[in-house]
Amino acid sequence: MPAEDNLHKAPEHVAIIMDGNGRWATARGRPRLFGHQAGARRVSEIVEACPDLGVRYLTIFAFSTENWKRTQAEVSGLMTLFRRYILKEAQRLLAKRVRVRFIGDRDRLDRKLVKLMDDLEALTADNDDVHLTIALNYGGRDEVTRATLRLAREVAAGRLDPDDVDAETLGRFLDTHTLPDPDLVIRTSGEARISNFLLWQSAYSEYEFVDTLWPDFTAEKFAEVLAGFGKRERRYGAVLG
């Protein structure tokens, strides 16, 4: 698509690194989990805003492969929060025509949580208004490693010719193989790094680093960021004439 055709166009797929929950809570003299609870409520608001803003795919970074390094109390609290979010939001997501997918390595997660994840994916499988992807126990390097292992097994089994392997082939083994690549990646809280999020998929994504902490990232602020995206020229390596 020519760069000029992308001007004033809303991003179809937005990915968000939801950062700043802990600092938001600490600034209020509350425990970090209080911030994560506020952040979960903000997710619901952003998801609901997507249709009016022209966003069809939303991918959020909920828990990274590195987040296991946090205190046991915080990790346990987050896992409880994830379970509660699924139970509380399932019917609302269904009614709002939101399809939910989870990406990441599920092997380390509690079996009861995985069952809830599976059930929510099945419940919302026919929805098509908004596609919400939740990255849970996810890391970009881990995803590519797991994809490469699956690809290697296909080659070893004789089901895939190694001479046919290219970037498109590897992409079919990624967790996100059913999704388009993100047009825009947003990180809240003022940090300017990508933290191992969607490394393969964001090769040509636009990035926006905003100072707002995630619990304060309202639908109005989201709309402002999207408006800024519409003014960018996406060249995909080409040179404008």
N, C-alpha and C positions, 0 to 999 in steps of 0.2 A: 504494500500500500504506500503510495507516495506520501512524503512527510506532510505536505500541505493538506492532505485529506484527513490527517489526524488532529488538526487544529480544532478546538472547541468540541472535541469528542470525549465523552465520558469514558473512563476506563471500564472495560467489561469485567476484568478480574483485578481485585485489590487484595493484597496480602498485608497483614499488620503484625508487627512485633509489638506486643502490648506491654510496654515497659513502664515502671514507675509505681506499681502498686505498693511496694514496701515503703518507699520514700514518702508516698502520700499518707500512709498510715502513721509513720514515725513523726511526721510533721504535725500530726494531730494528737500525739501522745498515745497512740493506740498500737496494739500488736500488728505485725505484718499481715497476719491472716485477715484482719479487718480490711486492709487495703485490697486483698485478693477478692474478698466478698463484694466490695464496691466495684471492682473491675469486672466481675461476672455480670453485675447489673448493667454495666455500660455495654457489654457485649450485646445484650438483648436489645438495647436502644439502637446500636449501630446496625445490627441485622435488620431490624424493622425499617430503618431508613433506606436501605439499599434499593428497593424497587423504584422509589421516587427519584433517586439519584442516578439511575441507569446502571447500577452495579448488579451484575447477574451472579458473579462468583466472588465469594469472600473467604479468604483463608486466614486463620488466626493462629498465632504461635502461643499455645497454652502451657506447654511444659517441655523443656528440652532434655536431651540426653545428658546434659551437664547439670541440670537442676537437681539431680540426686545428691549432689555435693552439699546441698543446703541442710540445715538441721533436721533431724528426724521429726521433730514436732511440726515444722513448717511443711515438710513433704507429706506427712500424714494428714495434716489439715487440708492441703491442696487436693489430695486424693478424695477426701471426704467431700470437699467442695465440688469436685467434678461429678461425683455420684449424685449429689443433691441437685446440681444444675440439670443433669439429664432427666431426673425424675420430675423436677418442677417444670421444665420447659418443653418436654416431649409433646404434649398435646397442643401447646401454643405454636410450636414449630410446625406441627402437622397442619393446623388450621391456617397458618400464614403461608402455606405452600412452600416451605423451606426444606430442601433436601440436605441431610447431614451426612458427611463422610468424616472418618477419622484416618489420619496418616501417622506413621511412626511405627516403632517396634513394640508390639503388644506383649511380647514374651515376658517382660519384667513387670507388667502391670497385674494387679489383683484380678483374679478370675471373675469375681462378682462385678467389678468395673467393666471388664472386657465384655461380659454378658450384656450389661446395660448399653454399651457402645454398639454391639451387634444388633440389639433389639431396636435402638433408635435409628440405625441405618436402614433396617428392614421396614420400620414403620413409615419412614419418610421417603422411601425409594421411588415412589411415583410422583413426588413433588418436583416442580420445575421452575418456580418463580425466582427463587434464590438458592444457590448452591453454597452451603456453608461447610467449609472443610476445617476441621480442628486438628492441629498438629499436637499430638500428645505422646510424650517420650519420643520426640522427633529430633533428629540432627541431620543436616544436609550431607555431611560426610558419611554418616551411618547409612543413610538412605542409598547413596551411590554405591557403597560397599555391598549392601544387601542386594541391590539390583545387579551388580557385577557378578556376585556369587550365583544368583539365579540364572543369569545369562550363561555363565561358564558351565553350569550343570546341563543346560540345554545343548551346548556344544559337545560336551563330553558324552551325552546320550545319543548324539548323532541326529538330533532334531533341528539343529541349526548349523549351517555352514559358516565356519569362522570368516571366510572371505566375504560373507554377506553382512557382517557386523559393521555398523556405522553408528553415528550419533542418534539417528532415528530409532535404530534397533534398541539401543540401551534405554532410550526414553520409554519404550514399551514395558520395561521392567521396573520403572520407578513407581513409588506409591501414588503419584499424581498422574498416572498414565491416561486417565479419563478426563483430565482437566486441561484447559488452555493455560499457557504460561501467564504469570501475572503481568499486567500492564504497569502497575504501580505498586511499590512496596513502601509502606509507611512505618516509621519507628517513632514511638512517642518517648517523652522524658528527656530529650536533649542529647541522648547518646548517639554517636555517629558511627555505628558499626552494624554489621549484618548478623553477627552471632550465629553463624552456621545454619542459617535459615534459607531454604529453597535455593541452594547454591547453583544447581544445574538449571533450574527453571527461570531464574532471574537474570540470565545472561544479558538480556536486552531490556530489562525492566527499568522504568524510571524510579528514582528513590526520593523520598521526602522525609527529612528528619525534623520533627517538631519538638518544641520545648515542653509542651503540655504533658503532664503526667497522665497515664492512661485513665484513671478514674474521673479525670476532668475533661476527657476528650469526648465532647458532646457531638450529637448529630450535626449541629451547626458548624462546629470546627471541622468535622469530617467533610461537610459540603464545601467549606472554604478550600480545603486541600484539593479536593476534586476539581474545583474551579480553576485552581492553579495548574493542574495537570492539563486541562483543556487548552492552555496557552503554549504548551511545549511542542516543539517539533521533534518527532521521533524519526530518526534517519536510518536505523538498523544498519549502520556501517556505510550508507551511501553518502554521496556528496551532493548537496543541493546545487542546482544550476542557477 
